[in-house]
Amino acid sequence: MKWFAPLTALLCVLSLNVTARAAEPTPDAEGWIRIFDGKTLDGWQANESPESWTVEEDALAGHGAVSHLFYVRQEFTDLEFKADIKLAAGSNSGMYFRTAMGPKFPKGYEAQVNNSHKDPKRTGTLYHFVDVREQLVADDTWWIQHVICQGNHIIIKVNGKTVVDFVDEKNSFTRGYVALQQHDPKSKVWYKNLMVKPL
């Protein structure tokens, strides 16, 4: 029976670790929820090719086969969604919101992340709705993209500058997850300070 006490202590520690990892993030004083802890992919799920997502130096990194990574702890309706982002030259990515979990390219709104990829729709574009053709951000630098989605009114800001202010008369997507895109094997993207504020 000498093994019983140490075994019990070990089980208690493991139980605490599981509880801590599973704990829901709590909003800060302004209502922002930090959805990436800078260390793990807890709370995130890839729709395919999960090996395309890793953590590198406190950032969530996408590189490899096409994949979309969903924050699955909560669905959102009205929200703000922002992140610090860095792209390698020629890369393509996107911040999805009110999007459905599913294979291939998800159904939902996408705030484009693309500074110099061959696709002419640049960073800040609301894909399929409003195009931004000007390159607003240099490759291999950190910058901030901020989405505000309230009802059918969508605003996208790049480094604090509003580049899209759009009312979707069809109200195409009303509820869903937030997600990140790994567009193609030649693209590499990093995200940190990923935050959501339900409105």
C-alpha distance (Angstrom), angle and dihedral (degrees) to the residues before:
residue distance angle dihedral
M1 . . .
K2 3.83 . .
W3 3.78 88.8 .
F4 3.82 93.5 57.0
A5 3.83 99.5 79.7
P6 3.83 96.0 46.7
L7 3.80 90.3 45.6
T8 3.81 91.4 51.1
A9 3.81 90.9 49.3
L10 3.80 91.1 49.7
L11 3.81 92.0 50.4
C12 3.82 90.3 50.7
V13 3.81 91.4 52.7
L14 3.80 92.1 48.0
S15 3.79 90.5 48.4
L16 3.81 91.1 51.9
N17 3.80 91.0 49.6
V18 3.80 92.5 51.6
T19 3.80 90.8 47.3
A20 3.81 91.7 49.3
R21 3.79 92.8 48.6
A22 3.80 92.5 48.0
A23 3.80 94.4 47.6
E24 3.78 114.4 120.2
P25 3.82 114.8 -117.3
T26 3.80 111.8 -108.7
P27 3.83 123.7 -135.3
D28 3.80 118.5 -107.1
A29 3.81 123.4 -126.5
E30 3.83 90.9 -77.4
G31 3.81 94.2 47.4
W32 3.82 98.0 -103.1
I33 3.81 117.7 143.6
R34 3.81 116.6 -153.1
I35 3.84 103.0 -138.6
F36 3.81 98.9 -177.6
D37 3.81 119.9 54.3
G38 3.82 95.0 -159.6
K39 3.81 92.0 -119.3
T40 3.82 112.1 57.0
L41 3.79 142.6 22.7
D42 3.82 91.6 -118.7
G43 3.79 109.5 152.2
W44 3.82 93.5 18.5
Q45 3.81 129.3 104.4
A46 3.80 129.9 -175.4
N47 3.79 119.0 -138.1
E48 3.83 88.3 -145.2
S49 3.82 140.0 -14.1
P50 3.83 96.3 30.0
E51 3.81 88.8 -179.4
S52 3.82 87.3 73.9
W53 3.83 89.3 75.1
T54 3.81 126.2 69.7
V55 3.78 139.7 150.5
E56 3.82 115.4 -108.6
E57 3.82 122.7 179.0
D58 3.83 94.7 -25.7
A59 3.82 92.3 -45.4
L60 3.78 131.2 107.4
A61 3.81 104.8 -121.8
G62 3.80 128.6 -159.2
H63 3.80 119.6 -162.2
G64 3.79 130.2 141.3
A65 3.80 135.7 32.0
V66 3.80 121.6 13.3
S67 3.79 109.6 -74.5
H68 3.79 141.0 153.6
L69 3.79 120.1 -147.9
F70 3.82 116.4 -151.8
Y71 3.78 128.3 -160.3
V72 3.80 95.8 -134.8
R73 3.80 103.5 -178.9
Q74 3.79 93.1 87.1
E75 3.80 143.0 11.3
F76 3.80 119.2 -140.3
T77 3.79 139.6 -151.6
D78 3.82 110.9 178.5
L79 3.79 110.9 17.6
E80 3.77 151.4 140.7
F81 3.81 116.1 -125.9
K82 3.80 124.1 -174.1
A83 3.78 141.1 165.0
D84 3.78 144.9 170.2
I85 3.81 106.7 -115.6
K86 3.79 138.4 -170.7
L87 3.81 125.9 -173.3
A88 3.78 131.0 -166.4
A89 3.81 114.8 -130.3
G90 3.81 113.7 -75.7
S91 3.82 93.2 15.3
N92 3.79 130.6 137.3
S93 3.81 131.2 -159.5
G94 3.79 140.3 141.3
M95 3.79 146.4 -151.3
Y96 3.81 110.4 -126.9
F97 3.80 124.3 -160.3
R98 3.80 133.6 179.4
T99 3.79 84.9 17.2
A100 3.80 131.4 152.4
M101 3.79 122.3 -122.1
G102 3.77 108.8 -115.3
P103 3.80 146.9 114.4
K104 3.81 127.3 -65.0
F105 3.82 116.5 1.9
P106 3.83 108.9 -3.5
K107 3.79 126.5 -122.3
G108 3.79 108.9 -116.0
Y109 3.79 142.6 75.4
E110 3.80 117.6 -49.0
A111 3.78 127.7 -161.5
Q112 3.80 101.5 -155.1
V113 3.81 121.7 -123.6
N114 3.82 106.9 -164.1
N115 3.79 128.5 123.9
S116 3.81 103.7 166.4
H117 3.84 109.2 -1.7
K118 3.82 117.1 129.2
D119 3.82 89.6 -104.6
P120 3.85 102.7 95.4
K121 3.83 92.5 -147.0
R122 3.80 101.3 100.3
T123 3.78 137.0 -158.6
G124 3.80 111.4 -56.6
T125 3.82 95.0 33.1
L126 3.81 115.6 136.7
Y127 3.79 93.8 -138.2
H128 3.84 115.6 -121.1
F129 3.82 90.5 5.6
V130 3.83 115.7 52.1
D131 3.81 125.0 13.0
V132 3.80 126.5 -148.7
R133 3.83 109.2 -162.8
E134 3.81 99.8 176.3
Q135 3.81 119.9 90.7
L136 3.79 102.7 -121.4
V137 3.80 99.7 174.6
A138 3.81 134.5 44.7
D139 3.80 119.5 -124.0
D140 3.80 119.9 -102.4
T141 3.82 93.5 25.1
W142 3.80 130.0 108.6
W143 3.81 117.4 -114.1
I144 3.82 138.0 160.5
Q145 3.79 128.5 -112.4
H146 3.81 117.2 -169.0
V147 3.81 125.0 -171.5
I148 3.81 123.1 -165.4
C149 3.81 115.1 -170.6
Q150 3.79 118.7 177.7
G151 3.79 118.9 162.3
N152 3.80 105.3 -42.6
H153 3.83 93.4 -29.3
I154 3.81 114.3 104.6
I155 3.80 126.9 -174.4
I156 3.81 124.7 -176.6
K157 3.80 120.9 -167.0
V158 3.80 127.1 -169.3
N159 3.80 114.1 -160.8
G160 3.80 88.3 -19.0
K161 3.82 95.6 -51.2
T162 3.82 116.8 117.8
V163 3.82 108.0 -126.6
V164 3.82 99.2 163.7
D165 3.82 127.2 36.5
F166 3.80 105.8 167.4
V167 3.80 139.7 161.3
D168 3.81 112.5 -152.2
E169 3.80 101.8 -148.1
K170 3.82 90.2 -169.6
N171 3.82 91.6 52.9
S172 3.81 85.5 -140.4
F173 3.82 98.8 -174.7
T174 3.79 123.5 23.8
R175 3.80 106.5 170.8
G176 3.79 140.0 12.2
Y177 3.78 148.9 100.3
V178 3.77 131.2 -52.5
A179 3.80 114.3 -119.2
L180 3.81 143.8 172.1
Q181 3.78 128.5 -131.8
Q182 3.79 131.6 -132.4
H183 3.80 96.7 -169.1
D184 3.81 106.5 -171.5
P185 3.84 142.4 -17.5
K186 3.83 92.1 -94.5
S187 3.81 93.4 55.8
K188 3.79 127.4 88.4
V189 3.79 124.9 -174.5
W190 3.80 136.8 172.1
Y191 3.83 127.3 -156.5
K192 3.79 129.3 -171.9
N193 3.81 137.4 160.7
L194 3.79 88.9 37.6
M195 3.80 107.3 -176.2
V196 3.80 137.2 173.7
K197 3.80 128.1 -169.0
P198 3.82 117.0 -167.8
L199 3.83 110.3 -141.6
